[in-house]
Amino acid sequence: MSISNITVFMPSVLTLVGIPGLESVQCWIGIPFCAMYLIALVGNSLLLFIIKSEHSLHEPMYIFLGMLGATDIALDSSIMPKMLGIFWFQMSEIYFDSCLLQMWLIHTLQGIESGILLAMALDRYVAICYPLRHATFFTHQLVTQIGAVVTLRPAMLITPCLIVIKCQLQFYHTTVISHSYCEHMAVVKLAAGNVWINKIYGLFVVFTVAGFDLIFITLSYIQIFITVFRLPQKEARFKAFNTCIPHICVFLQLYLLGFFSFFTHRFGSQIPPYIHILFSSIYVQVPPFLNPLVYGLKTKQICIHMVKLFCFKISH
């Protein structure tokens, strides 16, 4: 039997299942996802507004935080509207090119988020370990250059995956994606023929971006802890820890959820598919939802300006 009889040639439209095995309750699953999406939008928008409007917050740490908030808004908005459309209105069809664009946006924005966390860790490392050099080292020009690098790095690394999928993977076993969004491996698994190059390149991108960032973030915080424990004054130690706690919380929840989703999706063959997809969906939703809550509550300067903002609105 020829390949044309058992495969589809370059489908123009794909179908997203949502969460396979939980189709009957997806309308209820959509409620907490929608709530988290709205909180993420409002929280991150509020963070951006406060950082932009308060000149005292125009420092590298808060600029990076603003970049993280903007990335979270973009990441959430590239996934949740379509996902809620599947859950609530059975809008499961997506154009092939739109699917590739969504895949590129998701993985690029996740790479940008990882790069920003690395930049924030390095900023805290210099601020705590070499406080006298921080102002001269982290200039606005350097912050701009870091922002450009963390944006271009994942964008350039992810683009070849799309080119290979578009140009090389032309025959597909099915047009149905057993996922709630266009994730790289979920799309590649649809293709007929040899897809090992794309799978290996996908792993290369993950370990190049996430692995590199994880190593240097960990090393930065180890050095920060060593320096903090050597400080003679308890007050200084407490202040240094307080500035790092939000970053560590965000760093842990992003990477722990990310690696759990990554390894269960690729190596958890005994785990039911709906568990894979559910955790994968939670992974892309939770960081944008938690980041503004963590920074809003644990960063003193932002918390103060947020209280001032709400008190001003209430008084008027």
Contacts in CASP RR format, 6 or more apart in sequence:
PFRMAT RR
TARGET T0000
AUTHOR 0000-0000-0000
METHOD contacts of the structure
MODEL  1
MSISNITVFMPSVLTLVGIPGLESVQCWIGIPFCAMYLIALVGNSLLLFI
IKSEHSLHEPMYIFLGMLGATDIALDSSIMPKMLGIFWFQMSEIYFDSCL
LQMWLIHTLQGIESGILLAMALDRYVAICYPLRHATFFTHQLVTQIGAVV
TLRPAMLITPCLIVIKCQLQFYHTTVISHSYCEHMAVVKLAAGNVWINKI
YGLFVVFTVAGFDLIFITLSYIQIFITVFRLPQKEARFKAFNTCIPHICV
FLQLYLLGFFSFFTHRFGSQIPPYIHILFSSIYVQVPPFLNPLVYGLKTK
QICIHMVKLFCFKISH
3 171 0 8 1.000
3 192 0 8 1.000
4 171 0 8 1.000
6 173 0 8 1.000
6 192 0 8 1.000
7 171 0 8 1.000
7 172 0 8 1.000
7 173 0 8 1.000
7 192 0 8 1.000
8 171 0 8 1.000
8 172 0 8 1.000
8 173 0 8 1.000
8 174 0 8 1.000
8 175 0 8 1.000
9 170 0 8 1.000
9 171 0 8 1.000
9 172 0 8 1.000
10 96 0 8 1.000
10 170 0 8 1.000
10 172 0 8 1.000
11 96 0 8 1.000
11 172 0 8 1.000
11 175 0 8 1.000
12 95 0 8 1.000
12 96 0 8 1.000
13 93 0 8 1.000
13 94 0 8 1.000
13 95 0 8 1.000
13 96 0 8 1.000
13 175 0 8 1.000
14 93 0 8 1.000
14 94 0 8 1.000
14 95 0 8 1.000
14 96 0 8 1.000
14 99 0 8 1.000
14 175 0 8 1.000
14 176 0 8 1.000
14 177 0 8 1.000
14 182 0 8 1.000
14 187 0 8 1.000
14 190 0 8 1.000
15 92 0 8 1.000
15 93 0 8 1.000
15 94 0 8 1.000
15 175 0 8 1.000
15 176 0 8 1.000
15 177 0 8 1.000
16 82 0 8 1.000
16 86 0 8 1.000
16 92 0 8 1.000
16 93 0 8 1.000
16 94 0 8 1.000
16 177 0 8 1.000
16 179 0 8 1.000
16 180 0 8 1.000
16 181 0 8 1.000
16 182 0 8 1.000
17 23 0 8 1.000
17 86 0 8 1.000
17 92 0 8 1.000
17 176 0 8 1.000
17 177 0 8 1.000
17 178 0 8 1.000
17 179 0 8 1.000
17 180 0 8 1.000
18 26 0 8 1.000
18 83 0 8 1.000
18 86 0 8 1.000
18 87 0 8 1.000
18 92 0 8 1.000
18 178 0 8 1.000
18 179 0 8 1.000
18 180 0 8 1.000
18 277 0 8 1.000
19 26 0 8 1.000
19 29 0 8 1.000
19 180 0 8 1.000
19 274 0 8 1.000
19 277 0 8 1.000
19 278 0 8 1.000
19 281 0 8 1.000
20 178 0 8 1.000
20 273 0 8 1.000
20 274 0 8 1.000
20 277 0 8 1.000
21 273 0 8 1.000
21 274 0 8 1.000
22 29 0 8 1.000
22 274 0 8 1.000
22 278 0 8 1.000
26 86 0 8 1.000
26 87 0 8 1.000
26 88 0 8 1.000
27 87 0 8 1.000
27 88 0 8 1.000
29 87 0 8 1.000
29 278 0 8 1.000
30 83 0 8 1.000
30 84 0 8 1.000
30 87 0 8 1.000
30 88 0 8 1.000
33 80 0 8 1.000
33 83 0 8 1.000
33 84 0 8 1.000
33 87 0 8 1.000
33 281 0 8 1.000
33 285 0 8 1.000
34 80 0 8 1.000
34 84 0 8 1.000
36 285 0 8 1.000
36 286 0 8 1.000
36 289 0 8 1.000
37 76 0 8 1.000
37 80 0 8 1.000
37 84 0 8 1.000
37 285 0 8 1.000
37 289 0 8 1.000
39 289 0 8 1.000
39 292 0 8 1.000
39 293 0 8 1.000
40 72 0 8 1.000
40 73 0 8 1.000
40 76 0 8 1.000
40 285 0 8 1.000
40 288 0 8 1.000
40 289 0 8 1.000
40 291 0 8 1.000
40 292 0 8 1.000
41 73 0 8 1.000
41 76 0 8 1.000
41 77 0 8 1.000
43 292 0 8 1.000
43 293 0 8 1.000
44 69 0 8 1.000
44 70 0 8 1.000
44 72 0 8 1.000
44 73 0 8 1.000
44 288 0 8 1.000
44 291 0 8 1.000
44 292 0 8 1.000
45 73 0 8 1.000
46 292 0 8 1.000
46 306 0 8 1.000
46 309 0 8 1.000
47 65 0 8 1.000
47 66 0 8 1.000
47 69 0 8 1.000
47 292 0 8 1.000
47 295 0 8 1.000
47 296 0 8 1.000
47 302 0 8 1.000
48 66 0 8 1.000
48 69 0 8 1.000
48 70 0 8 1.000
48 73 0 8 1.000
50 57 0 8 1.000
50 302 0 8 1.000
50 305 0 8 1.000
50 306 0 8 1.000
50 309 0 8 1.000
51 57 0 8 1.000
51 58 0 8 1.000
51 62 0 8 1.000
51 63 0 8 1.000
51 65 0 8 1.000
51 66 0 8 1.000
51 302 0 8 1.000
54 305 0 8 1.000
56 301 0 8 1.000
57 301 0 8 1.000
57 302 0 8 1.000
57 305 0 8 1.000
60 123 0 8 1.000
60 138 0 8 1.000
60 143 0 8 1.000
61 120 0 8 1.000
61 123 0 8 1.000
61 124 0 8 1.000
61 127 0 8 1.000
61 243 0 8 1.000
62 301 0 8 1.000
62 302 0 8 1.000
63 143 0 8 1.000
64 116 0 8 1.000
64 119 0 8 1.000
64 120 0 8 1.000
64 123 0 8 1.000
64 143 0 8 1.000
65 120 0 8 1.000
65 295 0 8 1.000
65 299 0 8 1.000
65 302 0 8 1.000
67 116 0 8 1.000
67 147 0 8 1.000
67 150 0 8 1.000
68 113 0 8 1.000
68 116 0 8 1.000
68 117 0 8 1.000
68 120 0 8 1.000
68 250 0 8 1.000
68 291 0 8 1.000
69 288 0 8 1.000
69 291 0 8 1.000
69 292 0 8 1.000
71 109 0 8 1.000
71 112 0 8 1.000
71 113 0 8 1.000
71 116 0 8 1.000
72 113 0 8 1.000
72 287 0 8 1.000
72 288 0 8 1.000
72 291 0 8 1.000
72 292 0 8 1.000
73 288 0 8 1.000
74 105 0 8 1.000
74 109 0 8 1.000
75 105 0 8 1.000
75 106 0 8 1.000
75 109 0 8 1.000
75 110 0 8 1.000
75 113 0 8 1.000
75 284 0 8 1.000
75 287 0 8 1.000
75 288 0 8 1.000
76 284 0 8 1.000
76 285 0 8 1.000
76 288 0 8 1.000
78 102 0 8 1.000
78 105 0 8 1.000
78 106 0 8 1.000
78 109 0 8 1.000
79 102 0 8 1.000
79 106 0 8 1.000
79 181 0 8 1.000
79 284 0 8 1.000
79 285 0 8 1.000
80 285 0 8 1.000
82 91 0 8 1.000
82 94 0 8 1.000
82 102 0 8 1.000
82 181 0 8 1.000
83 180 0 8 1.000
83 181 0 8 1.000
83 281 0 8 1.000
85 91 0 8 1.000
86 92 0 8 1.000
86 180 0 8 1.000
87 180 0 8 1.000
94 102 0 8 1.000
94 182 0 8 1.000
99 177 0 8 1.000
99 182 0 8 1.000
99 187 0 8 1.000
100 162 0 8 1.000
100 165 0 8 1.000
100 166 0 8 1.000
100 182 0 8 1.000
100 187 0 8 1.000
102 181 0 8 1.000
102 182 0 8 1.000
103 161 0 8 1.000
103 162 0 8 1.000
103 182 0 8 1.000
103 183 0 8 1.000
103 184 0 8 1.000
103 187 0 8 1.000
104 158 0 8 1.000
104 159 0 8 1.000
104 162 0 8 1.000
106 181 0 8 1.000
106 182 0 8 1.000
106 183 0 8 1.000
106 284 0 8 1.000
107 154 0 8 1.000
107 158 0 8 1.000
107 161 0 8 1.000
107 184 0 8 1.000
107 205 0 8 1.000
108 154 0 8 1.000
108 155 0 8 1.000
108 158 0 8 1.000
109 154 0 8 1.000
110 154 0 8 1.000
110 284 0 8 1.000
111 150 0 8 1.000
111 153 0 8 1.000
111 154 0 8 1.000
111 209 0 8 1.000
111 210 0 8 1.000
112 150 0 8 1.000
112 151 0 8 1.000
112 154 0 8 1.000
113 254 0 8 1.000
113 287 0 8 1.000
114 154 0 8 1.000
114 209 0 8 1.000
114 210 0 8 1.000
114 213 0 8 1.000
114 254 0 8 1.000
115 150 0 8 1.000
115 153 0 8 1.000
115 209 0 8 1.000
115 213 0 8 1.000
116 147 0 8 1.000
116 150 0 8 1.000
117 213 0 8 1.000
117 217 0 8 1.000
117 247 0 8 1.000
117 250 0 8 1.000
117 251 0 8 1.000
117 254 0 8 1.000
118 150 0 8 1.000
118 213 0 8 1.000
118 216 0 8 1.000
118 217 0 8 1.000
119 146 0 8 1.000
119 147 0 8 1.000
119 150 0 8 1.000
120 247 0 8 1.000
121 216 0 8 1.000
121 217 0 8 1.000
121 220 0 8 1.000
121 221 0 8 1.000
121 247 0 8 1.000
121 251 0 8 1.000
122 216 0 8 1.000
122 220 0 8 1.000
123 134 0 8 1.000
123 138 0 8 1.000
124 220 0 8 1.000
124 221 0 8 1.000
124 224 0 8 1.000
124 243 0 8 1.000
124 244 0 8 1.000
124 247 0 8 1.000
125 220 0 8 1.000
125 221 0 8 1.000
125 223 0 8 1.000
125 224 0 8 1.000
126 133 0 8 1.000
126 134 0 8 1.000
126 137 0 8 1.000
126 138 0 8 1.000
127 134 0 8 1.000
127 138 0 8 1.000
127 243 0 8 1.000
128 224 0 8 1.000
128 227 0 8 1.000
128 228 0 8 1.000
128 240 0 8 1.000
128 243 0 8 1.000
128 244 0 8 1.000
129 223 0 8 1.000
129 224 0 8 1.000
129 227 0 8 1.000
130 137 0 8 1.000
153 209 0 8 1.000
154 205 0 8 1.000
154 209 0 8 1.000
157 205 0 8 1.000
157 208 0 8 1.000
157 209 0 8 1.000
158 205 0 8 1.000
160 201 0 8 1.000
161 184 0 8 1.000
161 198 0 8 1.000
161 201 0 8 1.000
161 202 0 8 1.000
161 205 0 8 1.000
164 197 0 8 1.000
164 198 0 8 1.000
164 201 0 8 1.000
165 187 0 8 1.000
165 188 0 8 1.000
165 191 0 8 1.000
165 198 0 8 1.000
168 197 0 8 1.000
168 198 0 8 1.000
169 188 0 8 1.000
169 191 0 8 1.000
169 195 0 8 1.000
169 198 0 8 1.000
171 191 0 8 1.000
171 192 0 8 1.000
171 193 0 8 1.000
172 190 0 8 1.000
172 191 0 8 1.000
172 192 0 8 1.000
173 190 0 8 1.000
173 191 0 8 1.000
173 192 0 8 1.000
174 190 0 8 1.000
175 190 0 8 1.000
176 190 0 8 1.000
177 186 0 8 1.000
177 187 0 8 1.000
177 190 0 8 1.000
178 186 0 8 1.000
178 273 0 8 1.000
178 277 0 8 1.000
179 186 0 8 1.000
179 277 0 8 1.000
179 280 0 8 1.000
180 277 0 8 1.000
180 280 0 8 1.000
180 281 0 8 1.000
181 281 0 8 1.000
181 284 0 8 1.000
183 265 0 8 1.000
183 280 0 8 1.000
184 202 0 8 1.000
185 199 0 8 1.000
185 265 0 8 1.000
185 266 0 8 1.000
188 195 0 8 1.000
188 198 0 8 1.000
188 199 0 8 1.000
189 195 0 8 1.000
206 262 0 8 1.000
210 255 0 8 1.000
210 259 0 8 1.000
214 255 0 8 1.000
217 251 0 8 1.000
221 244 0 8 1.000
221 248 0 8 1.000
221 251 0 8 1.000
224 240 0 8 1.000
224 244 0 8 1.000
227 240 0 8 1.000
228 237 0 8 1.000
228 240 0 8 1.000
228 241 0 8 1.000
228 244 0 8 1.000
229 237 0 8 1.000
231 237 0 8 1.000
231 240 0 8 1.000
242 298 0 8 1.000
242 300 0 8 1.000
243 299 0 8 1.000
245 298 0 8 1.000
246 294 0 8 1.000
246 295 0 8 1.000
246 296 0 8 1.000
246 298 0 8 1.000
246 299 0 8 1.000
249 290 0 8 1.000
249 294 0 8 1.000
249 298 0 8 1.000
250 287 0 8 1.000
250 290 0 8 1.000
250 291 0 8 1.000
250 294 0 8 1.000
250 295 0 8 1.000
253 286 0 8 1.000
253 287 0 8 1.000
253 290 0 8 1.000
254 287 0 8 1.000
257 279 0 8 1.000
257 282 0 8 1.000
257 283 0 8 1.000
257 286 0 8 1.000
257 287 0 8 1.000
258 283 0 8 1.000
260 279 0 8 1.000
260 283 0 8 1.000
261 276 0 8 1.000
261 279 0 8 1.000
261 280 0 8 1.000
261 282 0 8 1.000
261 283 0 8 1.000
264 271 0 8 1.000
264 275 0 8 1.000
264 276 0 8 1.000
264 279 0 8 1.000
265 276 0 8 1.000
265 280 0 8 1.000
268 276 0 8 1.000
295 302 0 8 1.000
296 302 0 8 1.000
296 303 0 8 1.000
296 306 0 8 1.000
297 303 0 8 1.000
END
